[in-house]
Amino acid sequence: MFEGMGLGGCILQAEYKPLKKAVMAFFFSVTTPFGIAIGIALSRMYKENSPNALITVGLLNSSSAGLLIYMALVDLLAADFMGPKLQGSIKLQLKSYVAVLLGAGGMSVMAKWA
């Protein structure tokens, strides 16, 4: 849900023409239903414990995790941490670093149960 809100906000804030924004929003909104339809269509052929399925799931999970880490660190955090407001205050930098580490730690704890 939060990824969707973040990506939707980025699409709206981008300085694109309205038609391009509408196309991006359309493809963003149909991605999940399209993936569900493909999953339903392939569910009869899918064998959960086969080596090919395990390798495919591992590759998809690792690439997804890598993309999310990249987006978080490079696109989102770098813009905030390199801004003039944060660069001007050591106290604010320390609070920000602690908040990022607590957030990453919280997500790691939640991943333990997922």
N, C-alpha and C positions, 0 to 999 in steps of 0.2 A: 504494500500500500504506500509506504513512504517513498519507495523508488518511483512509483507512478506519479506521486505528487511532485517529487523533485524534477522528474523529466518533463512533466506537463508544465511546470513553472518555467523551466528552461526554454521550452518551445515558445511559450507566450512572451518571454522576455527577449528572445532573439529578435534581431532587427531584420526579419524577413518580410516579404510581401504577404498579404492576407491569404492568398491562394496557397502559397508554400506552407504557411502555418497550418492551414486546414488539411492539406495532404499529409503533413507530418502527424497531426493529431489523429487523422483517420487511420493511418497505418499503425500508429501506437495503440489505438483502441481495438483494432482487429487482430493484433498479434496473438493475444491469449486465446480467444475463441478458435482461431485457426490452428494453434498448437494443440488445443483440446481435441479438435476434430481429427487431426493427424494421429494423436494418441489413441483415440477410440478406433480409428481405422486399422491401426497396427497392433491393437491389443491381442488379437487372436494369434498372431505370429510371434509375439514377444515372449521369450523365455527368460525369466528374471535372473536365473543363476548361470546362464551360459557365459562362457568366457568373452564372447563378442559383446554381449549386453553389458557386462561389468566394465570392460574396457571403454565402451562408448559412454556409459554413465560417468565413469571417472574422468574422461577427457572433457565432457561437457561441463561437469561440476568444476573442474579446475580452471577451465577457460572462463567460466562465469565468475568464479571467485577472483581471478586475476583482473578481469575487466572492472569489477566493482571496486577492488582495491585501487586500481589505477584512477578510476573516476573520482574516488574519494580523496586520494592524496594529491593528484595533479590538478584536476579541474576544480574541485570544491575547496579543499583546505589551503592549497597554495595561494589562491586568490585572496583568501581571508588573512592568512599569516604574513603575506608580503605587502599588505595594505599599509598605508601611512599611519592609521590609528593604532594598529598593533605594533608596528615598528617603533613607535614613539614611546611606548610604555613597557618597561620590563615586567612590572607587576601584572599587567594585562596579558603579557606573553606567557608568564608562568601559569596564570589561571587557565589560559587557553590550552596549554600543553597538558595540564592536569585533567581538564575536561575531556580532551581527546583520548588520553590514556584510560580514563574511567569509562568512557563510551566504548572503546575497543575492548576493554576488559569485560564490560557488561555483555557485549555481543558475543564474546568468547564463552562466557558462562552460559548464555542462552543456547549457543551452538552445541554445547555439551549434551543438552537434552533434546536437540532437534533430530 
